[in-house]
Amino acid sequence: MGMMAANYHRPKPIDPIWYRQSCYISIRCACGRSLVEPLGDFARSRGIHFDTHIYKLIDRLRCSRCGGEPFAEVTLYRNGN
């Protein structure tokens, strides 16, 4: 049975925004609203402190259309890791 190597380059939920600001945040809600934007731009335009951990940012997200809790992930590339 082979062991899979850890991917240290992939964004992790514990990473602070400043460390992954050039990565992309992808947000999708069940109502159909979606957004893909560089993480640093997203945080800057919304006044979110760059020391905030990614998981805390994602936990606070709410859809601006329906108020629901969207699915979100941070990836290295616009179209995913």
Residue pairs with C-beta under 8 A, 6 or more apart in sequence:
9 76
10 76
10 81
11 20
11 23
11 54
11 74
11 75
11 76
12 54
13 53
13 54
13 55
13 58
14 53
14 54
14 55
15 53
15 54
15 74
16 50
16 51
16 52
16 53
16 54
17 39
17 40
17 43
17 48
17 49
17 50
17 51
17 52
17 53
17 54
17 57
18 40
18 50
18 51
20 39
20 54
20 74
21 38
21 39
21 40
21 43
21 50
22 38
22 39
22 40
23 38
23 39
23 74
23 75
23 76
24 36
24 37
24 38
24 39
24 74
24 75
24 76
24 77
24 78
25 35
25 36
25 37
25 38
25 39
25 42
25 57
25 72
25 73
25 74
26 34
26 35
26 36
26 72
26 73
26 74
26 75
26 80
27 33
27 34
27 35
27 36
27 61
27 70
27 71
27 72
28 34
28 70
28 71
28 72
29 63
29 65
29 66
29 68
29 70
29 71
30 66
30 68
30 70
31 63
31 65
31 66
31 68
32 65
33 63
33 64
33 65
33 66
33 70
35 42
36 78
39 54
39 74
40 50
42 48
43 49
43 50
43 52
43 57
48 57
54 74
58 72
58 73
58 74
61 69
61 70
61 72
62 68
62 69
62 70
63 69
63 70
75 81
